């Protein structure tokens, strides 16, 4: 995807989580879009917020997926 497409997607997804902070699927998509754009710090934060949202909603699957994605990103960064 082109950089402009990533930025557009990131903007839409940020709007989604701003209007519904417990929308764990949007947090997951935001984390992926940020990671794909090379913005790993922001991606990790999105995944962490998504894990919290998923926990509050009782969405075990989303919680597990985002935890795995965050760990993978941390390993890639060497943190």
C-alpha positions in Angstrom: 0.0 0.0 0.0 1.1 3.5 -0.6 2.0 5.8 2.3 -1.0 8.0 1.6 -3.3 5.1 1.8 -1.8 4.1 5.2 -2.3 7.6 6.5 -5.9 7.8 5.3 -6.7 4.4 6.9 -4.9 5.5 10.1 -7.1 8.7 10.2 -10.3 6.7 9.8 -9.4 4.2 12.4 -8.3 6.9 14.9 -11.8 8.5 14.4 -13.4 5.1 15.0 -11.6 4.4 18.3 -12.2 8.1 19.4 -16.0 7.6 18.9 -16.0 4.1 20.4 -13.0 3.4 22.6 -14.1 -0.2 23.3 -14.2 -1.0 19.5 -11.4 -3.6 19.8 -11.5 -4.6 16.1 -10.7 -0.9 15.2 -7.8 -0.9 17.7 -6.4 -4.0 16.1 -6.7 -2.6 12.6 -5.2 0.7 13.7 -2.2 -1.2 15.2 -1.7 -3.1 12.0 -1.9 0.1 9.8 0.6 1.9 12.1 2.9 -1.1 12.0 2.7 -1.3 8.2 3.5 2.4 8.1 6.7 1.8 10.2 5.2 3.6 13.2 5.9 0.8 15.7 5.7 2.9 18.9 2.2 4.1 17.9 1.3 0.6 16.8 2.3 -0.9 20.2 0.2 1.8 22.0 -2.8 1.0 19.7 -2.4 -2.8 20.5 -2.2 -2.1 24.2 -5.3 0.1 24.2 -7.0 -2.5 22.1 -6.1 -5.3 24.6 -7.6 -3.1 27.4 -10.8 -2.5 25.3 -11.1 -6.2 24.5 -10.6 -7.1 28.2 -13.4 -4.7 29.2 -15.7 -6.2 26.6 -14.8 -9.8 27.4 -13.5 -10.3 23.9 -10.9 -13.0 24.6 -10.1 -13.7 20.9 -9.3 -10.0 20.1 -7.3 -9.7 23.4 -5.2 -12.8 22.5 -4.6 -11.7 18.9 -3.5 -8.2 19.9 -1.3 -9.5 22.7 0.5 -11.7 20.1 0.8 -8.9 17.6 2.3 -6.5 20.3 4.8 -9.2 21.4 5.9 -9.8 17.8 6.4 -6.1 17.3 8.4 -5.7 20.5 10.6 -8.6 19.4 11.2 -7.0 16.0 12.2 -3.8 17.7 14.4 -5.6 20.2 12.6 -4.3 23.2 
